[in-house]
Amino acid sequence: MRTRGLLVLTVCLGAVTACSQTAVTEAPPPIDAHTDTTHPTHDRSAGLLDAQFDPCTDLTEEQLSAAGLENKMTSHIELPEGVKSCGWVHVDRENHPGTYLIGTDQVDQEHMISQGLEVIQRPDTQTAGLYTHRMDPLAGEACGAAVDFEWGRVMVSYTHLGGHADYLELCSRPVIVLDNLIQKVGENH
């Protein structure tokens, strides 16, 4: 199961960067939160969220626990495109039989839209600007949730390992984890 989970995380991570035919080599231009109401940026006063961070080393056990995650499955992964990520499992594996990849990268939702991935705004969360997007079909039963910042984005992708899952249910899982994580990181800084 652990080997299968690592394989799925690798495919899922590849899906994040392989959506594009061209590599992203620099951060997108900053978004002015005062003029862009379509794609708001998160409150920049949160400390850790002020710049791209490495979820493998910068997130605390307390923050991960608040998001419902434990048992890091992968070591630090950093790709040339600026992706930094690690995988975890949910504390309630019976009801969340999949893997969660927390990553930061230097793309935004405009990039996801330009790749033809369906982006859905999630105003039903505590975190302003949270959205979901479908993952590359190679990732299987997977959905990504993300929040854009001036430097890029924080994302959580969930890959379901327990057979077919309803898309709305599938996407609700990374939304809850990301929303809880952003709220916990924000209160600690």
C-alpha positions as CSV (number, residue, x, y, z in Angstrom):
1,M,0.0,0.0,0.0
2,R,2.8,2.4,0.9
3,T,4.6,1.7,-2.5
4,R,1.3,2.2,-4.3
5,G,0.7,5.5,-2.4
6,L,4.2,6.8,-3.3
7,L,3.6,5.9,-7.0
8,V,0.3,7.7,-7.0
9,L,1.9,10.8,-5.3
10,T,4.6,10.8,-8.0
11,V,2.0,10.7,-10.8
12,C,0.0,13.4,-9.0
13,L,3.0,15.6,-8.6
14,G,3.9,15.1,-12.2
15,A,0.4,16.1,-13.1
16,V,0.8,19.4,-11.4
17,T,3.8,20.4,-13.6
18,A,3.0,18.3,-16.7
19,C,-0.2,20.1,-17.4
20,S,1.9,22.6,-19.4
21,Q,3.9,22.0,-22.5
22,T,6.3,24.6,-21.3
23,A,8.0,24.8,-18.0
24,V,7.3,27.6,-15.6
25,T,10.6,29.1,-14.8
26,E,9.6,32.3,-12.9
27,A,6.9,33.4,-10.7
28,P,3.9,35.1,-12.3
29,P,3.6,38.9,-11.9
30,P,2.2,40.0,-8.5
31,I,-1.6,40.3,-8.3
32,D,-2.9,43.5,-6.8
33,A,-5.7,42.3,-4.4
34,H,-7.3,45.7,-4.5
35,T,-8.0,45.7,-8.2
36,D,-8.5,42.0,-8.9
37,T,-11.8,40.9,-7.5
38,T,-12.1,37.8,-9.7
39,H,-9.0,36.1,-8.1
40,P,-8.3,37.5,-4.7
41,T,-5.0,36.9,-2.9
42,H,-4.9,35.7,0.7
43,D,-4.1,38.1,3.6
44,R,-0.3,38.5,3.5
45,S,0.1,39.1,7.2
46,A,0.3,35.3,7.9
47,G,4.1,35.0,8.0
48,L,4.8,31.6,6.6
49,L,2.5,32.5,3.7
50,D,4.5,35.6,2.7
51,A,6.8,33.6,0.4
52,Q,7.0,30.2,-1.2
53,F,7.8,27.7,1.5
54,D,8.7,24.0,1.7
55,P,5.7,22.0,3.2
56,C,8.1,19.2,4.1
57,T,10.1,21.2,6.6
58,D,8.1,24.4,7.3
59,L,4.8,23.0,8.5
60,T,4.6,21.9,12.1
61,E,2.9,18.7,13.4
62,E,0.3,20.9,15.1
63,Q,-0.6,22.5,11.7
64,L,-0.7,19.2,9.9
65,S,-2.8,17.7,12.7
66,A,-5.3,20.6,12.5
67,A,-5.6,19.7,8.8
68,G,-6.2,16.0,9.7
69,L,-2.9,14.7,8.3
70,E,-0.2,12.5,9.7
71,N,2.6,10.1,8.7
72,K,4.6,11.9,6.0
73,M,4.9,9.5,3.1
74,T,7.4,11.2,0.9
75,S,10.6,13.1,1.4
76,H,11.3,16.6,0.2
77,I,10.5,16.8,-3.5
78,E,11.6,19.9,-5.5
79,L,11.3,20.1,-9.2
80,P,13.0,22.7,-11.5
81,E,9.5,24.3,-12.1
82,G,9.6,25.5,-8.5
83,V,7.3,22.8,-7.0
84,K,8.1,21.9,-3.4
85,S,5.9,19.1,-2.0
86,C,5.4,16.2,0.4
87,G,2.7,13.6,0.8
88,W,0.7,12.6,3.9
89,V,-2.2,10.4,4.8
90,H,-5.3,11.4,6.7
91,V,-5.7,10.4,10.3
92,D,-9.1,8.8,9.4
93,R,-7.8,6.4,6.8
94,E,-11.1,4.4,6.8
95,N,-13.1,7.4,5.5
96,H,-10.2,9.0,3.6
97,P,-8.6,6.1,1.8
98,G,-6.2,8.2,-0.3
99,T,-3.1,10.3,-0.2
100,Y,-2.7,14.1,0.2
101,L,0.0,16.0,-1.5
102,I,0.7,19.5,0.0
103,G,2.7,21.6,-2.4
104,T,3.8,25.1,-3.2
105,D,4.6,26.2,-6.8
106,Q,4.9,29.3,-8.9
107,V,1.8,29.1,-11.0
108,D,-1.7,30.4,-10.4
109,Q,-5.3,29.6,-11.3
110,E,-4.9,31.5,-14.6
111,H,-2.3,29.0,-15.5
112,M,-4.7,26.1,-14.7
113,I,-7.4,27.7,-16.8
114,S,-4.9,28.2,-19.7
115,Q,-4.2,24.4,-19.5
116,G,-7.9,23.6,-20.0
117,L,-8.4,22.4,-16.4
118,E,-11.8,23.2,-14.9
119,V,-11.4,25.7,-12.1
120,I,-14.2,26.1,-9.6
121,Q,-14.3,28.9,-7.0
122,R,-15.1,27.7,-3.5
123,P,-16.8,30.6,-1.6
124,D,-18.0,28.1,1.0
125,T,-14.7,28.1,2.8
126,Q,-13.1,30.3,5.5
127,T,-10.2,31.0,3.1
128,A,-10.7,33.8,0.6
129,G,-9.8,32.8,-3.0
130,L,-9.8,29.0,-2.5
131,Y,-10.5,27.1,-5.7
132,T,-10.5,23.6,-7.0
133,H,-9.3,22.2,-10.3
134,R,-9.3,18.9,-11.9
135,M,-6.0,17.1,-12.1
136,D,-4.4,15.6,-15.2
137,P,-6.2,12.3,-16.2
138,L,-2.9,10.5,-15.5
139,A,-3.4,11.3,-11.8
140,G,-6.5,9.1,-11.7
141,E,-9.3,9.8,-9.2
142,A,-7.7,13.1,-8.0
143,C,-8.7,16.7,-7.3
144,G,-6.6,19.7,-6.4
145,A,-7.5,22.7,-4.1
146,A,-5.4,25.8,-4.1
147,V,-5.1,29.4,-2.9
148,D,-3.1,31.9,-4.9
149,F,-0.6,34.3,-3.4
150,E,1.7,36.9,-4.9
151,W,4.5,34.4,-5.2
152,G,2.5,31.5,-6.5
153,R,0.1,29.1,-4.7
154,V,-0.4,26.6,-1.9
155,M,-2.2,23.5,-3.1
156,V,-3.4,20.2,-1.7
157,S,-4.2,17.4,-4.1
158,Y,-6.1,14.4,-3.0
159,T,-5.8,11.1,-4.8
160,H,-8.5,8.5,-3.9
161,L,-7.2,5.0,-3.6
162,G,-10.5,3.2,-2.7
163,G,-12.2,2.8,-6.2
164,H,-14.4,5.3,-8.0
165,A,-15.4,8.5,-6.1
166,D,-18.0,11.1,-6.9
167,Y,-16.2,14.2,-8.2
168,L,-17.8,16.6,-5.7
169,E,-17.0,14.3,-2.8
170,L,-13.5,13.8,-4.1
171,C,-12.9,17.6,-4.3
172,S,-14.4,18.3,-0.9
173,R,-11.5,16.4,0.8
174,P,-8.6,18.6,-0.3
175,V,-10.7,21.7,0.2
176,I,-11.3,20.9,3.9
177,V,-7.6,20.0,4.4
178,L,-6.4,23.2,2.7
179,D,-8.9,25.4,4.4
180,N,-8.0,24.0,7.9
181,L,-4.3,24.2,7.1
182,I,-4.4,27.9,5.9
183,Q,-6.5,28.8,9.0
184,K,-4.1,27.1,11.4
185,V,-1.0,28.6,9.7
186,G,-2.6,32.0,9.7
187,E,-3.4,31.9,13.5
188,N,0.2,30.8,14.3
189,H,1.8,33.8,12.6
